[in-house]
Amino acid sequence: MVVESAIRLRAATEADADAIVALLRSVAAEGMLGIDAASLNPKEEAVRLAALELEHACALVTVHQSCVVGFAVGVRGLEPTTVHTATASLAVDPRWRRRGIGQLLLQGVRAWAMAAGLRRIGAGVARSNAAALALFHRAGYAVEGVQRDQLRIGDTFCDEVLFGLILLPAAEPK
Ligand SMILES: CC(C)(COP(=O)(O)OP(=O)(O)OC[C@H]1O[C@@H](n2cnc3c(N)ncnc32)[C@H](O)[C@@H]1OP(=O)(O)O)[C@@H](O)C(=O)NCCC(=O)NCCS
């Protein structure tokens, strides 16, 4: 899939907070992410983005003509036993789907994780979320397990499918 050249991937800044929250609200309204729209707050998002340190997390946006059309985060494990790992999540504006933006965002998270020297990226996806299941498969993630009824989306319990991608170090130049 070739992403439209007008779509740009870049690090999110605090100035993107309003647009990111608007995007997450529209995705939350689909009921697939389990985000409580009422808990989304642009000011808190701006503070989080301003404080973000690349050593610990990445936040990325895809933009089209300065409009945010996708958002992804990678969050590194905090404990000594998990500090080599990150967890990825992402959302694409419903009007901009199936144009390769999800793949582009996952490539961005992967590039950040490689640059940070991490070993693996994990992600959890509701079993009912066909688009995200297909995206992670397509991006080379393996299914590592299923947590039954792990997610509660609205009034419904839903299994969570756990994905993982092992990152291999780049080959040494000859
Ligand atoms: C999942 C999501 C991020 C995909 O974003 P996207 O920009 O539409 O994905 P892409 O266009 O990069 O799709 C890449 C590939 O994933 C698969 N895919 C994506 N959406 C799909 C769908 N609805 N049905 C089947 N396959 C799909 C396809 O293989 C696709 O390649 P193709 O279009 O060449 O067939 C988007 O649907 C979304 O934001 N969903 C709500 C939030 C969410 O579920 N986030 C993931 C949980 S962390």
The ligand as an SDF file (V2000), in Angstrom:
LIG
                    3D

 48 50  0  0  0  0  0  0  0  0999 V2000
   -7.2810   -0.1300   12.8430 C   0  0  0  0  0  0  0  0  0  0  0  0
   -7.0370    1.2070   12.1240 C   0  0  0  0  0  0  0  0  0  0  0  0
   -5.9500    1.9640   12.8990 C   0  0  0  0  0  0  0  0  0  0  0  0
   -6.5440    0.9250   10.7010 C   0  0  0  0  0  0  0  0  0  0  0  0
   -6.1490    2.1600   10.1180 O   0  0  0  0  0  0  0  0  0  0  0  0
   -6.0940    2.3310    8.5100 P   0  0  0  0  0  0  0  0  0  0  0  0
   -5.3760    3.5900    8.2260 O   0  0  0  0  0  0  0  0  0  0  0  0
   -7.4380    2.1730    7.9410 O   0  0  0  0  0  0  0  0  0  0  0  0
   -5.2010    1.0780    8.0910 O   0  0  0  0  0  0  0  0  0  0  0  0
   -4.3710    0.9130    6.7250 P   0  0  0  0  0  0  0  0  0  0  0  0
   -5.0480    1.6380    5.6230 O   0  0  0  0  0  0  0  0  0  0  0  0
   -2.9520    1.2410    6.9980 O   0  0  0  0  0  0  0  0  0  0  0  0
   -4.5410   -0.6440    6.4830 O   0  0  0  0  0  0  0  0  0  0  0  0
   -3.4110   -1.4890    6.3550 C   0  0  0  0  0  0  0  0  0  0  0  0
   -3.9120   -2.8990    6.1620 C   0  0  0  0  0  0  0  0  0  0  0  0
   -4.6210   -3.3360    7.3320 O   0  0  0  0  0  0  0  0  0  0  0  0
   -5.7300   -4.1570    6.9240 C   0  0  0  0  0  0  0  0  0  0  0  0
   -7.0120   -3.4620    7.2180 N   0  0  0  0  0  0  0  0  0  0  0  0
   -7.1580   -2.2010    7.6940 C   0  0  0  0  0  0  0  0  0  0  0  0
   -8.4740   -1.9430    7.8770 N   0  0  0  0  0  0  0  0  0  0  0  0
   -9.1510   -3.0550    7.4950 C   0  0  0  0  0  0  0  0  0  0  0  0
  -10.5320   -3.3920    7.4580 C   0  0  0  0  0  0  0  0  0  0  0  0
  -11.4850   -2.5210    7.8340 N   0  0  0  0  0  0  0  0  0  0  0  0
  -10.8660   -4.6190    7.0230 N   0  0  0  0  0  0  0  0  0  0  0  0
   -9.9270   -5.5050    6.6380 C   0  0  0  0  0  0  0  0  0  0  0  0
   -8.5910   -5.2240    6.6310 N   0  0  0  0  0  0  0  0  0  0  0  0
   -8.2120   -4.0310    7.0770 C   0  0  0  0  0  0  0  0  0  0  0  0
   -5.5860   -4.3550    5.4300 C   0  0  0  0  0  0  0  0  0  0  0  0
   -4.7130   -5.4590    5.2160 O   0  0  0  0  0  0  0  0  0  0  0  0
   -4.9030   -3.0660    5.0320 C   0  0  0  0  0  0  0  0  0  0  0  0
   -4.2140   -3.1420    3.8170 O   0  0  0  0  0  0  0  0  0  0  0  0
   -5.0400   -2.9340    2.4340 P   0  0  0  0  0  0  0  0  0  0  0  0
   -5.8810   -1.7040    2.5910 O   0  0  0  0  0  0  0  0  0  0  0  0
   -3.9300   -2.8140    1.4260 O   0  0  0  0  0  0  0  0  0  0  0  0
   -5.8720   -4.1680    2.2650 O   0  0  0  0  0  0  0  0  0  0  0  0
   -8.3470    2.0470   12.0270 C   0  0  0  0  0  0  0  0  0  0  0  0
   -9.3580    1.2420   11.4950 O   0  0  0  0  0  0  0  0  0  0  0  0
   -8.7930    2.6200   13.3510 C   0  0  0  0  0  0  0  0  0  0  0  0
   -8.3820    3.7150   13.7350 O   0  0  0  0  0  0  0  0  0  0  0  0
   -9.6430    1.8810   14.0950 N   0  0  0  0  0  0  0  0  0  0  0  0
  -10.1380    2.3520   15.3860 C   0  0  0  0  0  0  0  0  0  0  0  0
   -9.0220    2.3910   16.4150 C   0  0  0  0  0  0  0  0  0  0  0  0
   -8.3670    1.0330   16.5850 C   0  0  0  0  0  0  0  0  0  0  0  0
   -9.0080    0.0060   16.4360 O   0  0  0  0  0  0  0  0  0  0  0  0
   -7.0530    1.0390   16.9300 N   0  0  0  0  0  0  0  0  0  0  0  0
   -6.2990   -0.1870   17.0930 C   0  0  0  0  0  0  0  0  0  0  0  0
   -6.3220   -0.6900   18.4670 C   0  0  0  0  0  0  0  0  0  0  0  0
   -4.8620   -0.1610   19.3320 S   0  0  0  0  0  0  0  0  0  0  0  0
  1  2  1  0
  2  3  1  0
  2  4  1  0
  2 36  1  0
  4  5  1  0
  5  6  1  0
  6  7  2  0
  6  8  1  0
  6  9  1  0
  9 10  1  0
 10 11  2  0
 10 12  1  0
 10 13  1  0
 13 14  1  0
 14 15  1  0
 15 16  1  0
 15 30  1  0
 16 17  1  0
 17 18  1  0
 17 28  1  0
 18 19  1  0
 18 27  1  0
 19 20  2  0
 20 21  1  0
 21 22  1  0
 21 27  2  0
 22 23  1  0
 22 24  2  0
 24 25  1  0
 25 26  2  0
 26 27  1  0
 28 29  1  0
 28 30  1  0
 30 31  1  0
 31 32  1  0
 32 33  2  0
 32 34  1  0
 32 35  1  0
 36 37  1  0
 36 38  1  0
 38 39  2  0
 38 40  1  0
 40 41  1  0
 41 42  1  0
 42 43  1  0
 43 44  2  0
 43 45  1  0
 45 46  1  0
 46 47  1  0
 47 48  1  0
M  END
$$$$
